[in-house]
Amino acid sequence: LSQYINIGIALNFISTPVSYYLVETLDASSAEVNTYSALTYLPWCLKIFFGILSDTKPINGFHRRPYFVAGWVVFVLSNVVLCASVTPSITSV
């Protein structure tokens, strides 16, 4: 139960300043902000499918650990790419 509370708090507290940043600093349109919101919540909406996938397709005998590692690798690489971009823009992602 605390997992759902923590994720809900994180998604809501982070989405407000990011939306403000997109609109005020990067001059993003409402469609771009809406796309950002949809992409942010997409993994949360698809978690049942990722759960079924990890339960039915183990990697090297492990069910969830390789999927967690792959998710963290994608997360870290995405942040490295964002840090390396000199000027943030709505189209640089």
N, C-alpha and C positions, 0 to 999 in steps of 0.2 A: 504494500500500500504506500509506503514512504517513497518508493521509486516513482510512482505516478505523481505524487505531490511534488517531488523534486523536479521532475521533468516539466510539469505544468508551470511551476514557478520559473524555471529557467527559460522556457519558451516564451512566456508572457513578459518577463522582465527584460529579456534581451530583444524581443521583437519591437518594443516601443522605441528605444533609442536608435535602433538600426533603421526603422522606418523613418524616423525624424531625420537621420543622417542622409538617407537616400533622397528624401524630398528637398530638404533645405540646402544641403551641401552639393549633392550630385545632380540636382534638378531632375530627378527621376519622375516619370509620369506615373499616373495611378495604375496603369496596366503593368508597368515594371515593378512597382511595389507589390501589387497583387501576385505577380509571378514569383517574386522573392518569397512571399508568405506561403504560397502553394509548395514551392520547392523545399522550404524549411520544414513543413509539416508532412511532406511525402513519406520520409522513412518511418515516421510514427504511424502513419496510416497503413503502411505495408508490413508492419512488424509481424503480423500473423503468418504472412507468406515466408518471411525470413526464418521464422521459427520452424515452420514445416520443412523448409529446405535444409536447415541445419540438423533437424532430427532425422531426416530421411537420407541425406547425402553426407556422411562423415568424411572428413579429410584426414588421411593417415590414422584412422581409428578414433579421431576426436570429433565430437559433435558440434560444440559451440566455440571452443577456443580458437580455431583457425578463422572463424568468421569474425570474432571479436578483434583479433590481430589485424585482419584485412580492413576492418572498419577503422581502426586506429591509424593504420598506415594511410588510408585515404584521407582521414582527417588531418593528419600531420602534413602530408604533402600539399593538401589544399591550403593550409595556413602558410606554408613556406612559399607557395606561389603568390598568395596575397601579400605577404611581407616583401617579396622581391619586386612586386609591381611598384614603380616609382610614384606614379600619380594614380590614386584610386579613381575609378570611373565605373559607371553602371555597365559598360560593355567590356571591361577588362576581365571579368570572371568567365 
